[in-house]
Amino acid sequence: MANHRYGLIMAGGRGTRFWPRSRKHNAKQVLRFFGEQTLIQQTVDRLEPVIPPENIWVITNEFLQQEIRKQLPQVPRRQILAEPAQRNTAPCIGLAAQILSHIDPEAVMGVFPADHLILKENAFRKFVKAAFRAAETQSVVVLGIQPRWAETGYGYIEFPKNVKAGKAEALAVTSFREKPDAQTADTFLKRGHFFWNAGMFFWRVSSVLDLMRRHQPKTATLLAGLPGIESRNFAKELAAAYPHCENISVDYAIIEKAEQVAGLALDDIGWNDVGSWEAVYNLAKKDGQANTRTGDIVTHDSRGNYVDAQKTVALVGVENLVIVDTPDALLVAHRTRAQDVSKIVKKLEENGREDLL
């Protein structure tokens, strides 16, 4: 089945928590945070030993399509598509499944976010291969990340109580849990059989389409009416149909309703969803005062700061700040409030500041 393995990379997000560096035309997934490669380049490279570039598909938006095509020359251009409208992950995955069903009815598809960091790539690929094998017989296969703290920002996958992290063996998933409050998250961590939902899924294309028909009939009907991607009318008909698809995540739409959901309980693969400037700070190298920076800084009595600027920045008597300087905007935030940067973007939208979006 190896020749029938395909990867869908979802790359349509705007990365609003990374403003002012992340913008509509230059979003998080095409930025360089760690090394010379962007996050989406790292995603494709770590998958290549399992999924060749000619079997990779990327669904993004009109603002990023050309930049992603430029960054991923190894992926065929026609396989880097732009959604006509943002409709969340269920229509995105359904679209990819519909396209692949015309190309290879035996296709097994893995779904991957474009903007996560995985440091232990060999270990990750072991689980990806195991997930593909399991997806050949299971309806849905998910990956669970062993939690390292009581996180309230992720959904959780409940495995059987005797689960042992690190085995490349798919187990029946007991339940899915939504983002918990702090007390519930602490309980999940202590119990040991609740894992973070990494947002990576594996299934036969035929299984995806069957689940869409059963649980998302309107969207399934709209997508089923599309011609093959080689058709001259594909883009026109996609533009007409796609905005009418239901705006819903794949978790709510079909995964939590599916039968035969299996999962792999991963041990440490060095996973991080890089969800805010705080995450970048935690992953970056630090000086003797726990400051980290891109560019030049001069400090006095200042600790725990993250600075991203192309000019010299002087810090005096400040702690735990995020400072990000771009030609047209400057962000200053407390590191503990890094998640709230997205609220600034909402205010800019409300004020019609397209020049800063």
N, C-alpha and C positions, 0 to 999 in steps of 0.2 A: 504493500500500500504506500510505500515511501513516495512514489511518483505522483500520488494523488493527494499529497499534503500541501496545503496552501495556508498562507498567513494573511490576515486582514489587520492592518495597522490603522487604528482610529486616531486621526490627527486634526480634528475639527475644532478643538477647544481654543479659547482666547488667552488663557493663562492670566486672568485679571489680577491674581495675587502677586504677579511679578511686574506690575506697572511700576515705574514708567519704561522699563526696558521692553516688556512684552506689550505689543500693540497688534492691531488687526492684521497688519501686513508683515509683522515680524514677531510672531507669538512664541510662547515658551518653548514649544517643541522644535523650533528651528534656531534656538539660541544655544550658545556655548557656555555652559556652567562649569564643566569638569573636563579639562583637556582641550584638544584641538577639534574634537567632533561635537556636533550638535546632539541633542537628545535623540532626535529621530534617526540620525546617522548611527548612533550607538545601538539603537533598537534593531535596525536592519542588520548591522554587522554581527550582533550576537546571535541572531536567528539564522544566519547564512549557512552554518554547518548542518542545520536541520531542514531549512526551507530555502531553496535556491532563489535568487532574486527574481527569476522569471515566474516564480509562483507567489510572489509578494504583491499584494494589492494595498493601496493606501486610499482612504477616503478622508478628504479634508474640506476646506471651503475655498471660495473663489479668491479670497485675499492671499492665501498661502500656496495655492496650487503650483504656481510657476516657481516659487522659491523652493518648494519641496522637490519638484522635478529637477531643478538645478542641483540640489544637494544630494539627490539619489540617482545619479546617471545610470547605475546598474539595474534599476527597476524600469521596465518598459513604460514609456510616457503615457500610453493609453490606460495603464493600470494605476495611475495617480489621478483620482477623480475628485471633482468638487461637487459637494451637495448643493442643489439649488436653494435650499433653505435648511436652517438648523432644526432638526426634528428629534434630537436625542439619539440614544444608541440603538434602540430596537429597529427603527427604519434603516439606519446605517448598516447594521448587520444583515437585515433582511435583503437589502439591495445587493450586498456582496454575494449573499447566497444565491440570489436570483441570477446574477451574472454568471457565477461559477456553474450553476446547474446547466446552462447552455454549453459551457466549455467542456466540463468534465462531470457527468452525472455521478461519478464515484468519489467526488472530491470530499476530503475531510478538512475542515477549516479550523485553524486556531485564531483567536481574536486577542490582540495585544494593544495596550495603550502606547502612544507614541512618545510619552514624556516621563517614563519611569527610569530609575537608575538601578542596575543590578551589577554588583561588584564581582560576585562569584559566578562567572558565566558558564563554566563547565558544569557546575552543580545545577544551575538553572536548566541547561540543555538536557540534562538527564531527565528532569521532570517533564520537560516539554515532549520528549520522545515517548515517555511513559503515558502522558496524557493523550497523545495521538493514538497510541495503541489501544487505550481504553475507549476512545471515542469511536473506534470501529465497531464496537458492540454495544456501547452505552448510548443513551439518548443525549445526555449532556455531561460534560466533565469540567470541573472547576478546579482552580488552584487556590489553596489556602496558605497564607503566610503565618508562620508561628509568631504570635505576638511577643513583643519585647517590652511593652508597657501597656497600661490600661488606656487604650486610645478610644476617644469618643467620636472621632471623625470618620471612622471606617465602619462599614457593615461587617458582620461576622458570619462565618460558616460553622455550624455545629457538626462535629464528627462523633462517631461512637466513642464512649467513655474510655475505651482501652486503646485509643489511637496512639501510635508512636510516630513522631515527626521524623521525616527523612526517608521513609520507605517509598520506593517508586511503585506503589501499589494503590490502585484506585479503590476507595471505600465508599459505601453508601452514605450520602449526606443526610443527616438527621433533620436539620432545619436551617433556614437562613434567618438571621436576626438583623434588624435595622440598626442604625447608629444608636448606641446606648447612652444613657446618662453615666456620670462618673462612677456611681456606686455599682451599676450593672456591669460596666466595663471592668471594674476591679474584680467582680465575681467571676466574669468570663476568664480573666487572666489566671486566677487562682485555680479554677476548675481544670484547666489544662487541655480541654478538648474543643475549645472555641478558637478559631483561626481567623485572621483578617481576610476579607474578601479582596483579592488582588485585582479583580476586574479582568481576568484572563479566562477564556472559555474555549472549549474544544467540542466539535460535533460534526457529524456528517452534514453536508449541505442539504440532503434530503430530510434530515431530522429537523433542521432549522425551519425549512419551508413548511413542514408538517405542523410544527408547533405554532408558526405564524398563522397558518390557516385556521387552526383550532382556537387560538387565543387572541389573535389580532386580525380578524377576517377582513376588515376594511383595508388595512395596510397591505395585507397579503394579496388582495385582489388588485389593488393599484400597481403593485410591483410585478405581479404575474402578467399584467398587460403590456409590459415593456418588451420591445424587441431585443434581440441579441446585441451585445455591445458593438459588434462589427457593423451594425446597421447605420445608415446615414441619418436615420430618424431617431436614434437612441437619445442623443442629448436633448432634442426638442421634446420628445415624449417624457423624458425624465423630468425636465423643467416644468411640464404641465402637471404631472402626477404627484411628484414628491412632496410639494408643500401641503398636500391634502392628507398625507400620512399622519397617524396619531403621534403626538409629541410625548414619548414615554421611554423610559429606560428599559433596557433588555431584561434587567433583573425583575422589575415589576411585571413587565409584559408577558414574559414566557418562562424564564428560568425557575422562578419560585412556584410556577404552576405545573412544571414538567414532572413526569414520572421518570424513574430510573436516572436520577441525578447522582453522579459519583464525584468524588473529589480526591485530590492528592494533598496530603498534609506535609507541607514543605518544612524542612529545617532551615538553617541560616543560609540564604543565598545572597546576602548583602543587598536586600531589596529596600528601596525607598521611593515613594511616589513623588518626591521633590515638590511638596505641596505649597511651599511658601519660602520667603527669604530666610526665615528661621531654619528651614531644612537645609538650605544651601550653606548657611553659617555653620551648622552642626557638622556638615560633611567636609568643609574646607579646612586647609591647614591654617594654624594659628601661630601668632608670635608669642613672646613671653608674657604678654599682658592679655592673652586670649583674644586679641583683635585679629581679624582676617580682612583681606582687602584685594581688590583688583585695581592696580595703579599704585600711586605713591601716597603714603600717609606719614605725617609727623605727629607724634602723640606726647602728651604730658598728663600723667595721672588719669589715664583713660583705659577702661577695660571692657572686654566682651563686645566690641563693636564690629559690625560688618560694613565695609565701605566698598562701593563699586563706582569708580569715577575715573575720568581720563585726565584729571588735573590733580595737583597736590592738594590733599585735604589735611587740615590741621585740627586735631582733637584736643581739647583742654577740659579736664574734669568731667567727662561724660562717660556713661556706662550703658552697655546693652542697647545700643542704637543700630538701626539699619539706615544707611545713607546711600542713596542711589542717584547719581547725577547723569543726566542726558542733555543733549543740546537745548531742549525746549522745556525740560521739567526736572525738578529736584524733589526727591522723596526723603523725608526724615520721619522715622517711626520707631517706636519702642519695639524691641525684638519680640516681646511677649504679645504684641498686638499685630504681628505680621499677617495673620489671617485676615485682618480687617482692611488690608490694602484694597481688596476688591470693592469695598464700600466707597472708596474714593472714585473708582471707575464708574460706579453707579451714579454718583453725584455729577461727574463730568458728563455722563450721558443725559442726565436730567437737565443740565445747563446747556446742552447742545454743543459741547466742546469737542466736535469731531476732529479738530486739529490735534488734540491730545489723545485720541483713541486709536 
